[in-house]
């Protein structure tokens, strides 16, 4: 059951909810609203209450004991001290004596204090305008069923998750630094020579002319269409990046069109808001306007006409390096330090100045969007009051444009910034992570939280984007990445190469990557079913075994679908790990491109898992489909020759389709 409440005066109905409900005449069944405006909600937690949700955020799956903010932040190298990352996902589930879901629907910054100030108190605050609050309860008496039912109701309310083409489930190789078509060819050639599976190569900003959206630098990529055709014959897709900032340059087509159409965000005086990003000074499309979205979305045709079928949208929080006003303030402050001896106080005032121009709240408060309010009237609203929707609206613009350009055909799209609602238009990657071991664990814990909020096509940059990675870190990360829908190795320009062939002997990498392709029928089936049925593909053990006190506290193991338990290694120099199994299972050990199976009893076990090995578990009485070796998604899977892992007598609900049209339905499921 869903009850909807309104507090304060919301400016707009956000893009999150598609199956809305009428305002309730009931009272909240859990917690109290201390203030309508500024909004303040409070709930007294019992000692054993657990709090799930918040999508892409730090800390554990159970969010209790920390404070969080929903504020889409350009936050490279995020760690557990950061209250927010790139997404704003305001859905939580309280798991206690009562099991209740709460969705706080606002495009503005909202803060969650989940036992940080007072361990027994959950407070949620938002001091901008107003908010819609949805309370979701379940009539299911079984705790596991109730948890899943609340998520299903929420997901049904916010709409079906985005489904990419089948080829998007293949392995993607990326690097900020593939600067020429020669380098791209070399990446593809080396993967082929080393027998390493590959489906896509991602292009970062290097391919653009002066970092301008929808352009290609012909000095580096002489014939982009011919390159796409050449790679397509080899089963390889190019996935170029698109940034939110449009370079302010006279004669640049996209800038001139946007200026003529008045599609860019404005300051209070009516002039275009200007801030610097990669190309220098940029303007920013007002994606809240339907005509501006339609225009920007149509620009993707410049690249789809060259054969591109997938994109990743970046810098769309939006990230701002500086504004002229911000620079002026910093330079004036620098002047005050001239000729002075800097002591313990003044030196630490001086140090952060050079980075203080980035992503300033002052700048976010200096430009406006044209929106239609709840009364149907067009009004100008300051950006910070709508900030969390900006990246989502860019994703919406791209999706609407690509749907028009490629009618009836699926295209790949994933974004950095997001909020609930954008899960219908594209996937997300988990932002600019770092080559740290704890970032594997961070990804593991974000997967179910993101699934709760509708984001199924997701994954983190394997090997880590920032800092230089090591051979063992990349291998261990791949061992998790083979299960995530988005499987991409990505690194920054100033790090060591971390392609799977960059560390010498490649047989170990070949083996791990080949498991991904052997599992594709299963991963694709579970993804599609989770999308169509509004379910979670990844779940914490507490969702499936809520009465098991040990399972409830485990956060480094996940259930995948209804059959598989994964428990990846995420610590350096370890040859295995402790695994707790809440029921009897079958252990699958993958090594040298071969699978072996053995029964394993319920309980705790230390499992040997060398770096060249992947281990996962299948529930007793369940089976999963397993296919013969393929090197690319373009190589047709012979569904008639699939084998099974697990219980060979158990049936499995197998989904298969053509992989590229929008004809996606549960009718494509068959018993296997």
N, C-alpha and C positions, 0 to 999 in steps of 0.2 A: 504494500500500500504506500502511496506517495501523497504527502501533504505539502502544499506550497504556501509560503508565507512571504509577506512583503514588509520591509522595514525601511523607514526613511523614504526618500524620493529617488529611486533609480532613474538614471538618464535614459537608458535604453534597455531593451531586452537583448541580451547578448546572443551570439550565434551558437551557443552551446546546446540549447534544448530544442529538439524538433517535435517531440510528442509531449506537448505541454499539458499541464493540468490547471484547473481553476484554483483561485485562491481559496484556501481552506478556512472554514469557520471554527475549526477546532483549535486547541492549544497544543504547543509542542509537548510531546510525551516524554521528552528527555532534555534536561537542561533548562536554563532560563535566559531570556534576553534582558540584559540589564539596562540597555539603552537602545532605542530605535536609531537614533542618530546623534553623535557618531555611533555606529553599530558596535555592540558589545554582547557577546554570547558567553555563558559560563556553564560548565558542567562539572560536578564533583565526582571524580573518578574513584572507584573502589580500588583496593590494593592490587587486585589481579587483572584489572581492565587492561586490554590491549587496544592500541589505536593503529589502524592500517590506512594506507592511502597516500595522498599528496604527490603521486606520480613521480616525476623526475625531481628528486630531492635527496638530500644527504642522510647519513646515519642508517639505522636499521630498517627492516620491514616493519617492525613495531616502532612507531614514531614517538613513543612515550619518553619523556625525560629531556626534551630539547625544545628550542624555539625555532620556528620556521617562518619564512615570508614567501608569499606568492608574488613574485616580481621578476619578470623575465630579464635576466641579467647576463651581460657579456662577461662570463666568469671562467676564463681559462684556468685549468689546474684546480678546479674546485675540490675542496676537501671537507671533512666533517665539521669544521668550524664555520662554514658558510651557511647562512640561513636560506639561501636561494640559489638556484642554478638557472638554466636557460628556459625552463618551462614554468607555467603557472597552472597548477592542477588542484583545484580547491575541493576535492572530494575525500572524505574520510569515512571509515567504518569503525564504530565503537563496538568492541567485542568484550562483553561482560555478562552480567546477569541478564541485561537486555542487549540485543544486537540491533544496532541502528546505524543507518547511513545518513550522512549530512553533506549536502552540496551547497556551497556558498557561492551564489552566482553573481559575480561582479567583475568588471574589466579592470578595476583599480587594485592597488596594493592592498593585501589583506594579510594579517599576521596571526599565526597559530602558536600559542604558548601551551605546550602539551606537557604539563608537569615540570616546567623549567623553573618558574618562579616559586610555585607551590606544587609539590609532587602530586598532590591529590586533586589538582584543579586544571581543567582544560579551559582556556579562554581563547576566543576568536574575536579580533578587532579589525574594524575598517572605518576610517574617519572621512571617507569621501561619499557624498551624496546618499545613496541608498543601496539596498541589496535585496535579492530574492534568496530565500532559504528553502531548500527542499529537504524534507525529512522522509526517509524511506525505512519501512519496517517490513517484516515478513511474517506470514502465518505458519511457516514451517516450524515444527517443534524440534527437529533434529538440528543441532548447531551447525554442522557442516552444510546441510541443505539451506539453512537460513542465511549463512554468510554468502553462499553462491547466489541465492535468490535475490538478495539485496543488490549485489553487483549486477546481476542480470537485469533487474528492474531499472537501475540507473543507466546501464548501457542502452537499454531499449529506449529510454527517454531521450538520450542524447544522440541516438542514431547509429547506424551500422558503420563499423570501422572500415577504413580504406583497404582496398585489395589491389596490390600491384600485379603486373604480369608475372608469369612463371619464371622468366629468365632472371627476374630481380632477386630470386632466392639462390642464385649462383654466387660464387665468390667474386668479390670486387676488390681490385687493387687500386689504391689511391696514394697520392703524395702531393703536398704543396711543393712543387718543384719540377714536375714534368713539363718542361718549358717548350719543347719542340715536338713535332710529329716524329722525328727520328727517335727521341727518347721513348715516346709511346710505343712505337714499333719494337723497340728494343725490349721493353717490358713484356709485350705479348710474345715476342720471339723466344725470350729466355724461359718464360713459363712453359712454352711448348717444348723446347729443347730438354727441359728438366722434368717433363711429364707432370707438371703441376697444374691442376685444374684451374681454369679462369673463365669468367663470363663477361667481366666488365672492367674498364679502366676509367676512373674518375679524374676529371680535369679540374684543378683548382684555378685560381685567378690568372695563372701564367698564360693561358691560351688567349686571353682577351687582348684587344688593342687598347693600351693605356688603362687597363682595368675597367673598361666600359662595358656595361651589360649589353648582351645580344650582338657583340662584335667578335670577330676572330682576327688575331694578328697574322696577316698573310706572310709576314717575314718568317714566322715560326711555323705556321700551318698553311702552306701554300695553296692547298686545295682541300678544304675541310670536308666537302661532300665526298670527294674521291677517297679520302682517308676513311670516312665512315663506311663507304661501300666496300672498300678493301677489307676492313676489319670485320664487317658484317659477314662476308664470305667465310671468315674464320670463326664465326660464332661469337664475336666480341662486340660489346656495346660500349660506346663512349658516353659518359655521364658528366656533362659540364655543370659548373657552378654558376648560380645567378645571385648577385648581391642586392640588398635593399636600396643602397644609395646609387643615384643616377648622377654621373659626372656632370658638373655645370660647365659645359663647354659649347661655345657658339659653333654651329654647324654640325654638331653631333645629333644625328637623327632623333634618337630617343629623347634627348633633352629638348630639342626644338619642338617635337610633337607634344610633349608633356606641358611645356610652357605655353604653347598655343592653346591647348585644351584646358589650361588652368587646373591640371590634375595633381599638382604638387601641394604639399602641406604649407600652410600660411602662418605667418606671425600675426600678432594683433594688429599691426599696421597694414596688413594686406600683402606684404611682400613675401616672397618665398622664403621658407626656413632653409638655411644653409648650414651644413656641418661637414667636417672632413671625415672621409673614410679612406679606403685604399687609393682611389684615384685623385685624392685631394678634395677640394670642395665639391659637395654633392647636394642634390635636392632629393626629396623623399615623396614617393607617390602616396596620395591620400587614399589608401585602400578601403576606407570606410564608405567611399563613394562608389556606387555601382558603375557609373560611367568610367571612372578611373581604373577600377578593377578590370573592366572589359578591355580597356585600352592596353593596360600592362600585360594582361593575359594573352592578348593577341600578338605581342612582341615575341613570344616563344617560337612563333612560326619561322622566324629567321633561322633558327637552329633545327627545328623539326624538318624544314625543307632540305636541310643538309643531311638528313638521315638520323637525327638524334631522337631517341625514344625515352629518355630519362634525364631528370635534373635533380640537383640538390640546391635548395635555397639557403643562403647564409646571411649572417650579419643583420638579421631582421628582428632584433629585440626592440628597436634598432640600436646597433652599436654606433657610438659617436666618438671619434677621436678628439675632436675639439670644435668649438665655434669661435668666431672672431672675438666675441665677448669674453669667452673663457680664456683665450690666449692673452687678451689685454689684462685681465685680472692677474694672471700668473706673472707676466712680465713686470707689472707694477710691483708685485710682491717681491720678485727677485731683486728689484732695485733697492728695496729696504735692507737687504742683507749686504750690500756692497760696502767694503771697507771695514766690516765688523768682524770681530773674533767670535766664532760660533761656539757656544758652550753646549752643555748637555741638553738644555731646553731649546735653544735656537737651531741647533744642528738638526734635531728631529722635526722641527717645523720646516726646515729647508729641504730635507730629503724627499718628501713625497710630492713636491710642487710640480715636477715635470710630468707626472702621471695624473695630476689632479684635474686635468681638462677632460678626461675620458668619462663619458656616460654620466655627466653631472645632472643631478635632479633639477638644477636651475635651468638647464637647457631643455630637459623634458617638459618643463613648465612654461616654455616660451613659444610653443607652436600649437596649432589647433587642427581639429578634424571636423569636417562637415558630416553630421549624422542626422538621422531621423529619430526624434525622441518618441516617448511612449504615447504622445498625443498626435503623432503623425506630422509634427512640425520639424522643419529643417533648422538645426541649430549648430553653432560652432562650439566645440567642447575642447578644452585644453588636453593635450596629449597625455599627461600623467594620469588623468582620470580614466583613460581608456588603454593605457600602455600595454597591458597584458594581452590585448587582442591584436596588436599590430602585426606581429609575425604570423599569427593565425590568418589574418585577412590577406596577407601576401600569399600564403599557401592557397587560400580560397581563390584568389585571382588567378594563380597559376593553374589550379585544377579546372576552373571554369573555362579558361582559355584553351587548355590542352584537350578538354572534352569536346570543345567546338572544333579544334584543329584536327583531332584524331577521333572522329565520331565512331562510336561503337568499339573502340580499341582502348585497351588499358595502357597507360604510360606510367613510368616510375617517377615518383616525386617524394622527396623527403626534405625536412626542414630542420633548422637549429632551434629557433624560438617556436613556442607553441602554447596554446591553452586548450582547455576542453572545448570541443567543437571542431578544431582543425584536424582531429583524428579521422574525420569523414573525408578529408581532402588529400591527405598524404601521411606518410610516416615521419618519424624523427630519428636522427642519430643523437647520441647522448652528449653532444657538445665536445669542447676542446679538453679532453682528458689528458692524462700524463702517463708516461711509462713507469708507473709505480705499481707494485704488486697489489696494494690495497684497492687500486682502481678496478681490478678484476672483481673483487668482492663487492665494490660499489655497484658495478653493473648488475651483478647477480641479484642484489637486493632491490634494484630499481625495476627489474623486469616485471614482477607481479604487480608492483604499485602502478606502473604505467598501464599494464593490462586492465587494471581496475578502472582506469580513466579512459579506456577506449583505444589506447595506442598499442597496436599489435605489431605493426611493421617497425621494428626498432632494434637497435643494437649499438654497442659502443665501438669506438675506433680501436681495433685489435692492435696490440703492441703499444698503444698509447700515442697520442698526437704530439704532445710536448715531451721534451727530453729524449735521450737516446735509449733505445730498448736493447735487451739482451736476447740471445738465442732461446734460452729457457723461458723467458717471459713471453715471447711471441708464441712459442709452442703451447704453453699452458693457456694462454689467452685464446688461441685457436680452438683448444679443446672445449672451451665454453662457447665460442663463436659458432661452432658447427651446429649448435641447437637454436641459435637466434635467427629470426627471419631475415634481418639485415646482417650480412656477414661481410665486413669490410676492414681491410688493413689500411690504415691511414697515418701519415706522419707529417710533421712540419719540415720546412725547407732546411732548417739549421740543425737537424738531427741526423744521426747515422742512418744509412739505408736499412730498412727493415722488411723488404720484400722477402718472401719465403725462400728465395734463392740467395739471399745476401749473406747467409751465415755458413756457407760452405756446403757440406754434405746435406742433400735435400731429401733423402729417402724418408726421414721422420716427418717432414712437412707434407710430403706426398701422401703418406699414410693417413695423417690426420685429415687433410683436405678431402681425400677419397671417401672418408666416412661421411662427410657432409653430403656428398652426392649419392652415396648409397642410401642415406636416410631421407632424401628429398621427397619421395612419395608420402612418407609419414609426416615430415615437417609441413609440407604443403597442405596435406589433408587436415592436420590439426589447426593450422592457421585459418583455412577457409571455414571450417566448422565453427571455430571460435568467433569469427566475424559474423557469420550468418545467424548463429544462435545467441549472440551477445554474451559470450562466455570468456573466461580467462584462459589463455593458452598456457601461461605459467602461473603457478599458485604456490604460496608458502605451505609447508607441511601442516601448519595450524588450520588451514582451510579444509583439509581433507581428514585430519585426525585431531579435531579440537579437544577430544577427551583424553588424548595421550599427552601427559604432562611433559615428557621429554620432547616429543615432536613439536609441541607448541612453542618451545623456546629455540628451536633450531632455525637459523636464518641463512645458513650456507649450503642448504640443499633445497631443491625445488621440484615440484611435480610438473611434468610436461604432459599435457593432454590427460587422458584417463589411464595411461599405461606406464609411463616412464618416470623414473626419479633420477635426477642428475645431481652430482656432488663433485664439482670440479676442484682441482688443486689450485690454490691461489697464494701459496707461500713459497718463497725461494728456498732452494736447496733441500726440498723435501721429496722423498721417494714414494710418498703415498699420503694417505690421510685417514682419519677416523670417520666412519660413516655410521649413522643410525638408520636402521630400516624399521619402519613402523608395522610392517607385515612381511610375511615370507615373500621372497622375490627371486628372480633369476638374474644373476650377474652376467653382463655382457662385457667381454674384454676385447678391445680392438687393437691389434698390433700387426705391423707388416701387411696392412691391407686385408687382414683376415679377422673374422669374429669367432670367438669361442664362448661357450655358455656353460654356466654351472649354477645349480640351485644354491641359495643362501638364505639362512633362517632370519626371522625377525630378531632385532636386537642390535647391539653395537659391535662393530667390526673394524679392525685396522686393515685397509686395503692397499696392497702394493700397486702403485701407479707410476711407473717410470715415465720420463719425459716423452718418450715415443709412443706412449700408450694412452688410450682413452677408455674409461670404464663408466658404464651407466647400468641402470637396473630396470627390469621390467616386472611389473606386478604378476604374481603367480595367477595363472588362469587368464592372462592377457597375451596378446601377440601384436606385433607391429610389422608392417610391410618393409621389405628390404630388397633393393634392386642390385643388379649386376653393375659392375664398374662403368661409369660414364664420366667423361671429362668436361662436359658442358651441358647446360640445360637445353641447348639447341639440338643435342643428340637425343632423339626420341627415346623415352623410357618404354621399354617393352613390358607393358603391364601384364602380359600373359605369362611372363617368365619370372615374376616376382617370387621371392622366397619369404619366409617368416622368421622373425626372431621372437623368442619367448615360447609360449605354449603353442605348439603347432596345431593343436586341435581347436584353439580359440579363434573366433571370427573377429574381424576388424572392419570398421566402417571406413572404407577407402573412398576418398574424393579424387576425381580426375576430370579435367576438361581440356579445352584446346590451349589454355594458358595465356591467351592474349585478347579475346573478345570479352565484352561485358556480360555475356550470358553465363552468369554465376548463380547456381541454385542448388539447394539440397537434393534436387532430383538427380544430380550427378554423383550421389553417394551410392555405393554398392557394397554388399557384404563380400568380404574377402577372407 
